[in-house]
Amino acid sequence: MAHDPLSPSEALRTPVGAGVAVLSVLTVAYSLVIVAQLLLGLMIGVALPVGLYLSYRLFAALDALADAAQRIAAVREREADEASRFGSATDRDSQLSRSSGRVAERER
């Protein structure tokens, strides 16, 4: 089964998410109060965690796509194995018509 990625609110409830949130708030506060550069705080305290979360979601989406492609390939392989084991549909139809013709001849 595919992995279900966390929503932003669920991600903040994890220990790693809570740590990143606290670190982000401290970084923004430090950049505003001590360094007095808002852009530095926004880049490190906001853009970095958002970028990490978006990377996580992208990885989860690619994982789901790869899982779906593997399942499709498995189904097609199974269908190909069944077709080769039982013959193609045209072969089966011709065999059925021959056998029904023999039954009709026997009944006469």
DRENTORKOL-3810 file (N, C-alpha, C; in nm, 4 decimals):
REM DRENTORKOL-3810
@n.u->0.0842; n.v->-0.1170; n.w->0.0000; ca.u->0.0000; ca.v->0.0000; ca.w->0.0000; c.u->0.0888; c.v->0.1234; c.w->0.0000
@n.u->0.0458; n.v->0.2258; n.w->-0.0632; ca.u->0.1237; ca.v->0.3479; ca.w->-0.0750; c.u->0.1260; c.v->0.4228; c.w->0.0577
@n.u->0.2319; n.v->0.4974; n.w->0.0757; ca.u->0.2485; ca.v->0.5770; ca.w->0.1966; c.u->0.1589; c.v->0.6997; c.w->0.1903
@n.u->0.0888; n.v->0.7284; n.w->0.2982; ca.u->0.0016; ca.v->0.8446; ca.w->0.3048; c.u->0.0792; c.v->0.9599; c.w->0.3676
@n.u->0.1131; n.v->1.0648; n.w->0.2912; ca.u->0.1936; ca.v->1.1735; ca.w->0.3471; c.u->0.1164; c.v->1.2540; c.w->0.4511
@n.u->0.1904; n.v->1.3124; n.w->0.5425; ca.u->0.1309; ca.v->1.3909; ca.w->0.6496; c.u->0.0867; c.v->1.5276; c.w->0.5987
@n.u->-0.0218; n.v->1.5760; n.w->0.6541; ca.u->-0.0639; ca.v->1.7124; ca.w->0.6242; c.u->0.0237; c.v->1.8071; c.w->0.7073
@n.u->0.0220; n.v->1.9377; n.w->0.6772; ca.u->0.1047; ca.v->2.0297; ca.w->0.7559; c.u->0.0718; c.v->2.0269; c.w->0.9053
@n.u->-0.0558; n.v->2.0170; n.w->0.9397; ca.u->-0.0899; ca.v->2.0145; ca.w->1.0826; c.u->-0.0446; c.v->1.8846; c.w->1.1482
@n.u->-0.0529; n.v->1.7727; n.w->1.0757; ca.u->-0.0041; ca.v->1.6465; ca.w->1.1293; c.u->0.1476; c.v->1.6469; c.w->1.1412
@n.u->0.2154; n.v->1.7097; n.w->1.0455; ca.u->0.3613; ca.v->1.7162; ca.w->1.0487; c.u->0.4100; c.v->1.7963; c.w->1.1686
@n.u->0.3368; n.v->1.8996; n.w->1.2075; ca.u->0.3763; ca.v->1.9798; ca.w->1.3233; c.u->0.3576; c.v->1.9054; c.w->1.4542
@n.u->0.2736; n.v->1.8023; n.w->1.4562; ca.u->0.2502; ca.v->1.7249; ca.w->1.5785; c.u->0.3577; c.v->1.6192; c.w->1.6027
@n.u->0.4391; n.v->1.5923; n.w->1.5028; ca.u->0.5472; ca.v->1.4954; ca.w->1.5220; c.u->0.6619; c.v->1.5632; c.w->1.5966
@n.u->0.7480; n.v->1.4867; n.w->1.6632; ca.u->0.8611; ca.v->1.5485; ca.w->1.7346; c.u->0.9548; c.v->1.6272; c.w->1.6427
@n.u->0.9798; n.v->1.5745; n.w->1.5233; ca.u->1.0669; ca.v->1.6455; ca.w->1.4294; c.u->0.9997; c.v->1.7740; c.w->1.3818
@n.u->0.8697; n.v->1.7661; n.w->1.3508; ca.u->0.7967; ca.v->1.8844; ca.w->1.3067; c.u->0.7903; c.v->1.9918; c.w->1.4137
@n.u->0.7692; n.v->1.9500; n.w->1.5375; ca.u->0.7663; ca.v->2.0470; ca.w->1.6476; c.u->0.9032; c.v->2.1110; c.w->1.6659
@n.u->1.0085; n.v->2.0326; n.w->1.6531; ca.u->1.1439; ca.v->2.0872; ca.w->1.6653; c.u->1.1749; c.v->2.1876; c.w->1.5562
@n.u->1.1359; n.v->2.1546; n.w->1.4326; ca.u->1.1586; ca.v->2.2469; ca.w->1.3206; c.u->1.0772; c.v->2.3750; c.w->1.3399
@n.u->0.9541; n.v->2.3632; n.w->1.3902; ca.u->0.8705; ca.v->2.4813; ca.w->1.4131; c.u->0.9317; c.v->2.5718; c.w->1.5205
@n.u->0.9784; n.v->2.5129; n.w->1.6293; ca.u->1.0408; ca.v->2.5924; ca.w->1.7360; c.u->1.1677; c.v->2.6589; c.w->1.6849
@n.u->1.2493; n.v->2.5841; n.w->1.6110; ca.u->1.3719; ca.v->2.6399; ca.w->1.5550; c.u->1.3415; c.v->2.7529; c.w->1.4569
@n.u->1.2352; n.v->2.7388; n.w->1.3791; ca.u->1.1974; ca.v->2.8443; ca.w->1.2845; c.u->1.1550; c.v->2.9715; c.w->1.3561
@n.u->1.0733; n.v->2.9558; n.w->1.4599; ca.u->1.0288; ca.v->3.0739; ca.w->1.5363; c.u->1.1475; c.v->3.1415; c.w->1.6035
@n.u->1.2384; n.v->3.0639; n.w->1.6611; ca.u->1.3569; ca.v->3.1233; ca.w->1.7242; c.u->1.4457; c.v->3.1932; c.w->1.6212
@n.u->1.4571; n.v->3.1367; n.w->1.5025; ca.u->1.5387; ca.v->3.1978; ca.w->1.3978; c.u->1.4788; c.v->3.3307; c.w->1.3522
@n.u->1.3482; n.v->3.3344; n.w->1.3332; ca.u->1.2830; ca.v->3.4596; ca.w->1.2917; c.u->1.2948; c.v->3.5636; c.w->1.4023
@n.u->1.2758; n.v->3.5231; n.w->1.5278; ca.u->1.2889; ca.v->3.6169; ca.w->1.6400; c.u->1.4327; c.v->3.6687; c.w->1.6494
@n.u->1.5303; n.v->3.5828; n.w->1.6343; ca.u->1.6708; ca.v->3.6239; ca.w->1.6385; c.u->1.7020; c.v->3.7215; c.w->1.5260
@n.u->1.6522; n.v->3.6917; n.w->1.4056; ca.u->1.6830; ca.v->3.7802; ca.w->1.2927; c.u->1.6165; c.v->3.9166; c.w->1.3083
@n.u->1.5015; n.v->3.9215; n.w->1.3723; ca.u->1.4332; ca.v->4.0499; ca.w->1.3906; c.u->1.4928; c.v->4.1292; c.w->1.5069
@n.u->1.5140; n.v->4.0649; n.w->1.6200; ca.u->1.5538; ca.v->4.1360; ca.w->1.7417; c.u->1.7036; c.v->4.1640; c.w->1.7443
@n.u->1.7846; n.v->4.0675; n.w->1.7172; ca.u->1.9285; ca.v->4.0844; ca.w->1.7353; c.u->1.9962; c.v->4.1335; c.w->1.6073
@n.u->1.9723; n.v->4.0690; n.w->1.4953; ca.u->2.0404; ca.v->4.1044; ca.w->1.3710; c.u->1.9676; c.v->4.2165; c.w->1.2984
@n.u->1.8371; n.v->4.2271; n.w->1.3191; ca.u->1.7520; ca.v->4.3298; ca.w->1.2571; c.u->1.7480; c.v->4.3165; c.w->1.1051
@n.u->1.7419; n.v->4.1927; n.w->1.0587; ca.u->1.7288; ca.v->4.1678; ca.w->0.9148; c.u->1.6130; c.v->4.0697; c.w->0.8944
@n.u->1.5031; n.v->4.1234; n.w->0.8501; ca.u->1.3828; ca.v->4.0435; ca.w->0.8309; c.u->1.4010; c.v->3.9384; c.w->0.7221
@n.u->1.4679; n.v->3.9737; n.w->0.6138; ca.u->1.4836; ca.v->3.8810; ca.w->0.5018; c.u->1.5608; c.v->3.7555; c.w->0.5423
@n.u->1.6635; n.v->3.7701; n.w->0.6244; ca.u->1.7405; ca.v->3.6549; ca.w->0.6722; c.u->1.6508; c.v->3.5614; c.w->0.7524
@n.u->1.5671; n.v->3.6164; n.w->0.8381; ca.u->1.4764; ca.v->3.5351; ca.w->0.9187; c.u->1.3728; c.v->3.4633; c.w->0.8329
@n.u->1.3227; n.v->3.5318; n.w->0.7322; ca.u->1.2242; ca.v->3.4688; ca.w->0.6446; c.u->1.2869; c.v->3.3580; c.w->0.5606
@n.u->1.4101; n.v->3.3801; n.w->0.5139; ca.u->1.4753; ca.v->3.2786; ca.w->0.4325; c.u->1.5053; c.v->3.1530; c.w->0.5145
@n.u->1.5599; n.v->3.1707; n.w->0.6318; ca.u->1.6001; ca.v->3.0550; ca.w->0.7117; c.u->1.4834; c.v->2.9998; c.w->0.7927
@n.u->1.4034; n.v->3.0865; n.w->0.8490; ca.u->1.2980; ca.v->3.0422; ca.w->0.9391; c.u->1.1694; c.v->2.9998; c.w->0.8715
@n.u->1.1450; n.v->3.0444; n.w->0.7494; ca.u->1.0192; ca.v->3.0110; ca.w->0.6823; c.u->1.0448; c.v->2.9313; c.w->0.5534
@n.u->1.1308; n.v->2.9827; n.w->0.4681; ca.u->1.1523; ca.v->2.9183; ca.w->0.3379; c.u->1.2160; c.v->2.7802; c.w->0.3518
@n.u->1.3083; n.v->2.7643; n.w->0.4446; ca.u->1.3744; ca.v->2.6347; ca.w->0.4608; c.u->1.2784; c.v->2.5263; c.w->0.5095
@n.u->1.1994; n.v->2.5490; n.w->0.6153; ca.u->1.1048; ca.v->2.4438; ca.w->0.6549; c.u->0.9957; c.v->2.4158; c.w->0.5498
@n.u->0.9486; n.v->2.5196; n.w->0.4831; ca.u->0.8482; ca.v->2.4989; ca.w->0.3785; c.u->0.9086; c.v->2.4198; c.w->0.2642
@n.u->1.0314; n.v->2.4498; n.w->0.2269; ca.u->1.0990; ca.v->2.3745; ca.w->0.1220; c.u->1.1198; c.v->2.2292; c.w->0.1611
@n.u->1.1547; n.v->2.2043; n.w->0.2866; ca.u->1.1705; ca.v->2.0666; ca.w->0.3335; c.u->1.0382; c.v->1.9914; c.w->0.3273
@n.u->0.9297; n.v->2.0569; n.w->0.3694; ca.u->0.7990; ca.v->1.9914; ca.w->0.3665; c.u->0.7547; c.v->1.9626; c.w->0.2226
@n.u->0.7753; n.v->2.0573; n.w->0.1333; ca.u->0.7380; ca.v->2.0358; ca.w->-0.0062; c.u->0.8223; c.v->1.9251; c.w->-0.0695
@n.u->0.9486; n.v->1.9160; n.w->-0.0313; ca.u->1.0325; ca.v->1.8059; ca.w->-0.0805; c.u->0.9797; c.v->1.6724; c.w->-0.0313
@n.u->0.9371; n.v->1.6689; n.w->0.0954; ca.u->0.8793; ca.v->1.5466; ca.w->0.1517; c.u->0.7527; c.v->1.5066; c.w->0.0758
@n.u->0.6660; n.v->1.6031; n.w->0.0473; ca.u->0.5427; ca.v->1.5733; ca.w->-0.0257; c.u->0.5724; c.v->1.5283; c.w->-0.1687
@n.u->0.6708; n.v->1.5897; n.w->-0.2327; ca.u->0.7088; ca.v->1.5495; ca.w->-0.3677; c.u->0.7606; c.v->1.4061; c.w->-0.3683
@n.u->0.8452; n.v->1.3726; n.w->-0.2698; ca.u->0.8956; ca.v->1.2369; ca.w->-0.2595; c.u->0.7809; c.v->1.1379; c.w->-0.2390
@n.u->0.6836; n.v->1.1730; n.w->-0.1550; ca.u->0.5687; ca.v->1.0847; ca.w->-0.1306; c.u->0.4858; c.v->1.0670; c.w->-0.2582
@n.u->0.4685; n.v->1.1735; n.w->-0.3349; ca.u->0.3921; ca.v->1.1635; ca.w->-0.4594; c.u->0.4654; c.v->1.0770; c.w->-0.5618
@n.u->0.5962; n.v->1.0937; n.w->-0.5734; ca.u->0.6738; ca.v->1.0108; ca.w->-0.6656; c.u->0.6730; c.v->0.8646; c.w->-0.6224
@n.u->0.6750; n.v->0.8408; n.w->-0.4914; ca.u->0.6676; ca.v->0.7046; ca.w->-0.4405; c.u->0.5326; c.v->0.6416; c.w->-0.4755
@n.u->0.4256; n.v->0.7189; n.w->-0.4644; ca.u->0.2933; ca.v->0.6682; ca.w->-0.4998; c.u->0.2838; c.v->0.6376; c.w->-0.6496
@n.u->0.3432; n.v->0.7234; n.w->-0.7325; ca.u->0.3434; ca.v->0.6986; ca.w->-0.8772; c.u->0.4226; c.v->0.5723; c.w->-0.9116
@n.u->0.5377; n.v->0.5542; n.w->-0.8465; ca.u->0.6179; ca.v->0.4341; ca.w->-0.8722; c.u->0.5435; c.v->0.3090; c.w->-0.8271
@n.u->0.4741; n.v->0.3173; n.w->-0.7143; ca.u->0.3966; ca.v->0.2035; ca.w->-0.6653; c.u->0.2845; c.v->0.1682; c.w->-0.7628
@n.u->0.2156; n.v->0.2700; n.w->-0.8130; ca.u->0.1073; ca.v->0.2458; ca.w->-0.9090; c.u->0.1610; c.v->0.1857; c.w->-1.0386
@n.u->0.2752; n.v->0.2333; n.w->-1.0851; ca.u->0.3344; ca.v->0.1781; ca.w->-1.2080; c.u->0.3739; c.v->0.0320; c.w->-1.1878
@n.u->0.4242; n.v->-0.0016; n.w->-1.0694; ca.u->0.4596; ca.v->-0.1405; ca.w->-1.0419; c.u->0.3357; c.v->-0.2297; c.w->-1.0380
@n.u->0.2271; n.v->-0.1788; n.w->-0.9796; ca.u->0.1043; ca.v->-0.2576; ca.w->-0.9754; c.u->0.0481; c.v->-0.2785; c.w->-1.1159
@n.u->0.0522; n.v->-0.1763; n.w->-1.2008; ca.u->0.0039; ca.v->-0.1893; ca.w->-1.3384; c.u->0.0889; c.v->-0.2901; c.w->-1.4144
@n.u->0.2206; n.v->-0.2828; n.w->-1.3956; ca.u->0.3094; ca.v->-0.3775; ca.w->-1.4628; c.u->0.2836; c.v->-0.5200; c.w->-1.4161
@n.u->0.2562; n.v->-0.5380; n.w->-1.2872; ca.u->0.2291; ca.v->-0.6724; ca.w->-1.2347; c.u->0.1000; c.v->-0.7288; c.w->-1.2943
@n.u->-0.0025; n.v->-0.6447; n.w->-1.3075; ca.u->-0.1290; ca.v->-0.6905; ca.w->-1.3653; c.u->-0.1096; c.v->-0.7273; c.w->-1.5119
@n.u->-0.0381; n.v->-0.6449; n.w->-1.5860; ca.u->-0.0145; ca.v->-0.6745; ca.w->-1.7285; c.u->0.0687; c.v->-0.8018; c.w->-1.7451
@n.u->0.1652; n.v->-0.8209; n.w->-1.6567; ca.u->0.2464; ca.v->-0.9423; ca.w->-1.6637; c.u->0.1615; c.v->-1.0652; c.w->-1.6328
@n.u->0.0744; n.v->-1.0529; n.w->-1.5336; ca.u->-0.0146; ca.v->-1.1639; ca.w->-1.4994; c.u->-0.1081; c.v->-1.1954; c.w->-1.6157
@n.u->-0.1622; n.v->-1.0922; n.w->-1.6807; ca.u->-0.2499; ca.v->-1.1135; ca.w->-1.7957; c.u->-0.1743; c.v->-1.1779; c.w->-1.9116
@n.u->-0.0499; n.v->-1.1367; n.w->-1.9328; ca.u->0.0296; ca.v->-1.1957; ca.w->-2.0406; c.u->0.0599; c.v->-1.3423; c.w->-2.0107
@n.u->0.0876; n.v->-1.3737; n.w->-1.8837; ca.u->0.1122; ca.v->-1.5133; ca.w->-1.8472; c.u->-0.0120; c.v->-1.5985; c.w->-1.8676
@n.u->-0.1282; n.v->-1.5463; n.w->-1.8305; ca.u->-0.2531; ca.v->-1.6204; ca.w->-1.8493; c.u->-0.2833; c.v->-1.6405; c.w->-1.9973
@n.u->-0.2571; n.v->-1.5383; n.w->-2.0778; ca.u->-0.2826; ca.v->-1.5493; ca.w->-2.2216; c.u->-0.1890; c.v->-1.6516; c.w->-2.2843
@n.u->-0.0646; n.v->-1.6552; n.w->-2.2408; ca.u->0.0283; ca.v->-1.7524; ca.w->-2.2987; c.u->-0.0020; c.v->-1.8935; c.w->-2.2491
@n.u->-0.0537; n.v->-1.9048; n.w->-2.1288; ca.u->-0.0867; ca.v->-2.0365; ca.w->-2.0750; c.u->-0.2100; c.v->-2.0947; c.w->-2.1425
@n.u->-0.3099; n.v->-2.0127; n.w->-2.1660; ca.u->-0.4353; ca.v->-2.0606; ca.w->-2.2237; c.u->-0.4450; c.v->-2.0371; c.w->-2.3732
@n.u->-0.3483; n.v->-1.9728; n.w->-2.4319; ca.u->-0.3552; ca.v->-1.9408; ca.w->-2.5745; c.u->-0.4308; c.v->-1.8110; c.w->-2.5941
@n.u->-0.4245; n.v->-1.7594; n.w->-2.7124; ca.u->-0.4940; ca.v->-1.6338; ca.w->-2.7387; c.u->-0.6432; c.v->-1.6586; c.w->-2.7557
@n.u->-0.7197; n.v->-1.5527; n.w->-2.7547; ca.u->-0.8653; ca.v->-1.5632; ca.w->-2.7659; c.u->-0.9067; c.v->-1.6201; c.w->-2.9007
@n.u->-0.8354; n.v->-1.5880; n.w->-3.0062; ca.u->-0.8714; ca.v->-1.6412; ca.w->-3.1384; c.u->-0.8455; c.v->-1.7909; c.w->-3.1455
@n.u->-0.7388; n.v->-1.8371; n.w->-3.0793; ca.u->-0.7127; ca.v->-1.9806; ca.w->-3.0768; c.u->-0.8233; c.v->-2.0545; c.w->-3.0032
@n.u->-0.8677; n.v->-1.9984; n.w->-2.8930; ca.u->-0.9749; ca.v->-2.0620; ca.w->-2.8160; c.u->-1.1046; c.v->-2.0650; c.w->-2.8956
@n.u->-1.1354; n.v->-1.9560; n.w->-2.9665; ca.u->-1.2588; ca.v->-1.9514; ca.w->-3.0446; c.u->-1.2565; c.v->-2.0544; c.w->-3.1570
@n.u->-1.1416; n.v->-2.0674; n.w->-3.2235; ca.u->-1.1341; ca.v->-2.1656; ca.w->-3.3329; c.u->-1.1429; c.v->-2.3075; c.w->-3.2788
@n.u->-1.0850; n.v->-2.3328; n.w->-3.1621; ca.u->-1.0957; ca.v->-2.4653; ca.w->-3.1015; c.u->-1.2392; c.v->-2.4949; c.w->-3.0602
@n.u->-1.3078; n.v->-2.3944; n.w->-3.0079; ca.u->-1.4482; ca.v->-2.4137; ca.w->-2.9689; c.u->-1.5351; c.v->-2.4425; c.w->-3.0899
@n.u->-1.5121; n.v->-2.3724; n.w->-3.2012; ca.u->-1.5944; ca.v->-2.3959; ca.w->-3.3207; c.u->-1.5667; c.v->-2.5346; c.w->-3.3783
@n.u->-1.4414; n.v->-2.5798; n.w->-3.3722; ca.u->-1.4097; ca.v->-2.7140; ca.w->-3.4205; c.u->-1.4768; c.v->-2.8202; c.w->-3.3332
@n.u->-1.4691; n.v->-2.8004; n.w->-3.2011; ca.u->-1.5275; ca.v->-2.9005; ca.w->-3.1122; c.u->-1.6807; c.v->-2.8995; c.w->-3.1218
@n.u->-1.7418; n.v->-2.7834; n.w->-3.1418; ca.u->-1.8873; ca.v->-2.7799; ca.w->-3.1573; c.u->-1.9289; c.v->-2.8433; c.w->-3.2904
@n.u->-1.8442; n.v->-2.8291; n.w->-3.3930; ca.u->-1.8713; ca.v->-2.8945; ca.w->-3.5210; c.u->-1.8647; c.v->-3.0452; c.w->-3.5082
@n.u->-1.7696; n.v->-3.0946; n.w->-3.4287; ca.u->-1.7597; ca.v->-3.2392; ca.w->-3.4075; c.u->-1.8791; c.v->-3.2916; c.w->-3.3317
@n.u->-1.9270; n.v->-3.2128; n.w->-3.2342; ca.u->-2.0450; ca.v->-3.2561; ca.w->-3.1575; c.u->-2.1657; c.v->-3.2623; c.w->-3.2493
@n.u->-2.1788; n.v->-3.1639; n.w->-3.3389; ca.u->-2.2929; ca.v->-3.1635; ca.w->-3.4307; c.u->-2.2857; c.v->-3.2830; c.w->-3.5250
@n.u->-2.1638; n.v->-3.3212; n.w->-3.5703; ca.u->-2.1499; ca.v->-3.4373; ca.w->-3.6569; c.u->-2.1884; c.v->-3.5665; c.w->-3.5847
@n.u->-2.1525; n.v->-3.5762; n.w->-3.4578; ca.u->-2.1829; ca.v->-3.6963; ca.w->-3.3802; c.u->-2.3335; c.v->-3.7118; c.w->-3.3601
@n.u->-2.4028; n.v->-3.5988; n.w->-3.3466; ca.u->-2.5462; ca.v->-3.6045; ca.w->-3.3220; c.u->-2.6211; c.v->-3.6496; c.w->-3.4473
@n.u->-2.5672; n.v->-3.6313; n.w->-3.5645; ca.u->-2.6342; ca.v->-3.6687; ca.w->-3.6889; c.u->-2.6276; c.v->-3.8135; c.w->-3.7050
END
